[in-house]
């Protein structure tokens, strides 16, 4: 899977979710310039050294950020106030992309977790 596959995935997403996810994608690329874009678990995402770092998806009533970890979001609970989240997904509005700052913090937490586990 490649960036072209992600383009094809996003082309199928309705508006306003498509524009929102394109913004999230751009912000993730800025934080993860060396990462590979992939489709994994049926959604677009980024991998570093073959390991998932972040994914994102759209639903009818919300978009989701997927940290590819069951512990990252719980460790950032204070920063996620006002969002709905579970251990594996952070939900946000269909026309409210996550801020660049929050995306950077989420990616940093995941990369630190990967390093601590020597992944």
C-alpha positions, 0 to 999 in steps of 0.5 A: 500500500502507498500514498496512491492507495491513501489518495484512492481511499480519501477520494471515496470519503464524502465531504466534509469528512474528506477535507477534514481527513486531508488536513489531518493527513497533511499535519501527520506528514509534517510530523512524520516526514520519514514515515511510510503512508499505508492502508492498514486495518482498512484505514489510512495511516503511517508506519515507521520501520514497519510499525503503525504510528497513527491512523485516521478514518471517517464515519457518518457522524465523526472522524477518528484518530487511531494511535495504533496503541491501547495506552497512548490516549489514556496517558494523554487524558488531560490533553483530550478533555472535550473529546470522546475517546476510548483506548484505541480511538479519538473521535472529533467532528467531521469538519473539525480537524485535530490541531497540528499541536495535538497531532504532534503530541499524539505522534510524539507519545506513540513514538516514545512508546515505541522506543521504550518497547524497542519496537 
